[in-house]
Amino acid sequence: MELSGLKIFKYLPAAQKAENSNCKKCGFPTCMAYALKLAKGETETEKCPFFPDELKNLVEKSNKIAQKTIDIKGLKIGGENVLFRHEKTFINPTALCILVDCEDKNFDEKLKRISDFEINILNKPKRIDLVILKNATAEKAKKIQEQFTKNQIITFEEFEKLPIKIIEDKNFTQTAQELKLTREKAVKEKDEKYSNPVCVYFPAVSQQSFNELSAKASFYICKYANMLLFEELNESLMASLMLLRENIFTDPRKPLKVEPKIYEFNGGDENALIFLTTNFALTFFAVANELEKLPRPAYLIVTPADGMSVLTAWSAEKFTAHMVVKTLKNYNLASKVKTRKIIIPGLLAHMKKELQTEINNSGLDFEIVIGTIDACEIAEFVKKF
């Protein structure tokens, strides 16, 4: 349980309307001010001479580490302190790991596949987080690491020595219950016996269908595995889990955004269509997905907007006509294309006149065209364009 300033204040003299209310002996003007600072960890319980024992026990329990953080060659797992992301945020994404037997006749091929596997999410490369080598000496593991530098590699013996709880996934219900119990004991009760990060190990992957394995692994990422260990690399499965993980482990307090720049689709050329939007990640990927399917080249101009959607950015004055013109000039778009029509989101139709005036006054000769409200309508819009 995390103690807020208000919860702490309820135990202090001012809230109880008792003697010594707001006495200032703690160094703060009021009991409320002291409680808020204590909740942030910016002062100590000893500062208040009238601090009740009941509250002291609650503070000590609240300050205990719920789950340990384990560092494996720079890969951090664990460290979680909430049950639900919206309570605060999840911290270290569930690690996706592969166990490879050095005595396997296809060892070299398997290792190369793992090394070659990479997908791009939010313009960041994502790979297998950890490769664990079975039947390998430390010296052999070191040589393999020197050859395959894209992935972190450890031996199975090193892995077994880590303070990690390993659950072998033999029965979905049992595994799910054990994961739930472990996280609840760690977070709610701060029970040290349950503070180690948890790894779910999938043996004999070949005996499970892709759908079954994908469903189970997806559930375990949500509740509450810190690591998933597989015996085989399935590229489709890993890509799916990485995309899911990216959604689960984003901080709900921070907008998800992409880099503002010009993105090229289908070999953008001088006759490419030109679309415009903000750097809100969900909008970007919805639009990008549609532009990739078009039978012709396209450019997508992404303006900086602190990760806000188009209407939110407009209302917060993060998307203005002046900013659009500045973006066009910064990217020198006029010299790259013969196309002179810029398609803006349908939700910004009310800005057409303002945008056109600013563009004309700047000396540019682009024409603003109102596009669709929903990304899924882009293909039909282009047919009639």
N, C-alpha and C positions, 0 to 999 in steps of 0.2 A: 504494500500500500504506500503510495506517495502522499506525503503530508503537504497540503497547501498552506499558504499563510493564514487563510481564514480558519482552517481546521486547528492550527496551532493557537490562533488568537482565542478560540473558544475556551481554552484551558487557562488562560492568563487572567490576572486580577481584574483588568478593565472589563473583560467580557463577563466576569462573574459579579461585577459591581462590588468588588471587595475592597478591603483596606489595601493601600499601596498601589492603587490603580494609577497607571501612567506616572510612576514615580521617577522615571528617567535614570534610575541607577544602572540600567543596562547600557546607557550611552545613547539612547534613542528617545525622541520626544514623546512617543506613545507606545503602548503595548502592541498596537496594530503595526506600527512601523517596525518594531523589533520582530514581530511574528513574520512579516514579509521578508525581512532580511535573513531570518533563520531558515525559512523555506528555501531560499536561494543558496544556502550554505555560506552566507557572507558574515555570519556571526556564530556564537557558540551558546550552548545551553547554560554554561556556567556564568554568563554575563548577567543573567536574571537571578537575583537572590531569592526570588519567590517562585522559582520554577517547580511545578508539581512533579512528584515522582512518576505519576501515571503518564504524564506527557513525555517525561524523559525516556521512559521505556518505549513509547511509541516512536520517538525520534530515533533512538538507537536501532530499532527494528527497521525503520524506514531507510536508514542510511546503510544498512547491510547490503552487500552485493547480491543481487538476485541470481545472476548466472555469470560464471567466470568467462573471461575472454581468453581464448587460446590463439597464440600466434604461431603459424606453421610456415616458416620461411617467407614471412610477409603476408601470408593469407590469414586473415583474422576471422574466427568463427565464435559464436556465442555472444556474450555481453548483453543479452536481451533483458529488459526489465519491465515489459508490459505484455499483456495477453492479446491486446488488439491494437492494430496500427494507429487507429484514430485517437487512442488515448494519448499518444505522444508520437512515437515512430518506432519502427523496427530498425535495428542498427547494422548488423553484419549479414549480408545476403547468404542464403543457404548455399554452401559450397557444393559444386557438382564434380565428383571425383571418379576416376576409373582405376580399378585394380587389374594389373597385368602380370601374368606369370612369366618370368624370364625363361622358364623351361618349356614354354609353349612353342611348338614348331613354327607358329605364325607370329612370333613375338615381334620381329622387326617390322612386319607389315602393320600390325596393330598399333605399334608405337608411332609409326609414320602417319597413320590415319588420325591418331589423336593430335599429333603435332600440326598436321595440315588443317584440322578442323577450326574454323573461325567464322563467326557471323558478326554483322555490324548492327548495333542497336544504339539509336540516338547518336550516330556517327562515332561510336566507340567500339573498338574490336572486343569481342567476347570469346573466350576460349575455355577449355576444360581447366578447372581451378587447380586440381592436384592429381598427379599420377602416382599411384602407390605400387611399388615393385615387389612382387612376391618372389622368394628364392633368389634374392640378390644381396651381395655383400655391399657394405658401405662404399668400398672402392669402385665396384662396378656401377653402383648408382651414381657416383660422382662422375664417372666417364660418360654415362648416358646423359646426365644433366648438361655436361659440356657440349654434347652433340645436339641435344634437343632443348634449346634455351627458351622456347616459347612457353613451356609449362613448368611449373614447380614439381620436383620429383623427390620422393622419399622412399625408404624401404618399408616393408610391412612391419619389420621389427621396430622401427622408429615410430611408426603409426600406433602400434600396440602400447607403447610407453606413454603416449599422450593421455592427459586426464580427460578422456572423452568416453561417454557412455555409448556402447554399440548395441543397437537393437537389430537382430537378424529378422528380416521381414518374411515370416512364415505364414502369418495369418493377419489379414488387413485389420480386422476388428481389434485384435490384441495390440498390434503395433500402434494403431490410432489412439487407443485408450492409454497406453503407456506414455506416448508422447504428450498427451493432454495432461495426464497426472503429473508428469515430471515438470512441465512448465508451470502448472498451477501451484505445485508445492514450492517451486523456486521463487515465483513472483509474489504469490499471496502470503506464503508463510515464511519466506526467506530461509527455507530449510536447506542447510549446507549439504545434506546428503543428496540433494537433487540439483546442485548448482553446476555440475559439469555439463558442457554442451553435448548434444545428442547426435549420433550418426546412425542413419538407417542404412543397413547393408542389404542389397538385393542379390542373393545367390542364384545361380542357374537361371539367368535372364532368358535364355533361349526357350524355356518352358512356359513363358508367359507371353500372351499376345501383346502387340503394341498398344492397343487401346487400354487393356487392363493395366499394363505397366505405367502408361502415361497418366491414367486416372489416379492411380495410387500415389505416384511420385508427386503429382500436382497437389494432392491433398496434403501430403507430408510437408511440402514447402509452405503451405498455408498454416498448417498446425502440426507440429512445431519443430520440424527437423532443422538442425544447424548444418548438417552435412548429409548428402546422399552419395552412397558408394555403389557403383555398378561394376560388373565383371566384363561387360562388353560396351563398345561405343556404338550407339545408334544415333547417327547425325540428326535425323528428324526429331527424335525424342529430345535430344539435348537442345536443339534450337527452340522447340516448344517450351521446354522448362525454363530456358533463359529468358524468353519473352514474358512468361508468367512471372518469373522472379523479379524482373525489372519493374513490373507493375506493383507487386506486393511490397517491395523494399524501397519504393520512393517515399520521400518525406512528405506527408500530407500538408505540412506547414510551408512547403516551398513549391512553387509552380514548376512543372516539368517543361523544360524549354530546349530548343535546338539552337545551333549556331546561326546567327543572322548572316545571310549571304545569298548569292544566286546559286540555285541548284539546277543542274542540267539533267534532262530526261530524254532518253532515246536519241542520244547524240545531238544535243541542241545545236542548231546552226543558225544562219542569218535569217532564215524564214520561219524560225520556231515561234510557236504561240508563247505569249507572256502572261503569266498569272502572278498575283500578288497576295500575300497574307502576312500574318505576324508569326513570331517564333514560338507560339504555343504548340507544344509537342503533339498533342492529340489532333489539332487541326492540321499541322504539317503532315503527319503520317496518313491522315485520311485523304488529303489532297494528293500527296505524293503517290499513294497507291493507285489513284485514278489516272494520274498523268503517265505513270509507267505503262498503263494498258492502252494508251492512245496510239493510233497508227501513224503518228507524226511527232517530230521533236517538240520539246517545250522547255521553257525556263520558268522557274518559280522563284520570285523575288521574296525573300523572307526578311522582314524589317525587325529591328530590335524593339521589344515591347515588354521586357521583364517576364516573358513567359505567359503573357495574358492572351486570352482569346480576342478576336477582332472587336467585338462590341465592348468588352470590358476594357480593352486598351484604348478604344475611342473615348469612352466615358471618363477614363482616368487621364486623358490627354497624353497617352503614350503612343497613339497612332494619329498623326496630324498630317495635313497636306504638306506642310513644310518638311516634315520628316521623310515623307515619300519622295519628294523632289531631291532632298539631300542624299537619300539612298540611291536613287537613279544616277546621280552624278558621281557618287563615290564608286559605284560599280562600273561606271562608264558604259552603261548599257546601250546608249545610242549608237556607239561605234561598233557594237557587236552584232546588231541585228538590223535588217531592213524593215522588219515588222514595226508598225507604229501604233498598235493597239494593245493596251494593258487591261487585262480582265481582273476586276476587283471582286471580292466576295459580295454576294447579293445582300447580305446584312448591312453593308456599307453603302447602299444605293443612295442614301441621303447625302453622302459626301461627294457625289459625282461632280456637281457644279464647282464646289470648293477646290477639289483636286484638279479639275481641268483648268481653272483660273490660275492656280499656283504654278502648274506646269507651263502654261502659256507665258506667264510673267517671267519665268525662269529662262526662257529662250529654248526650251525643249519642244519638240513637235509630236509628242505622244498623245494619243486619244484614249480617254478613259471609257471602258465598256463595262457595264454591269453584268456580272456573272451569276452563278447559281448560289442559292442559299445552302444547299446540301452538296457535299462532295460527290455523292453517288450520282448526281445529275450532270456531272461535267461531260461525260462521254456523249450524251444526247445533245447537250448544249453545243459541243464542238461540231457535231454533224450539221447543225443548222447555222453555224457561225460563218 
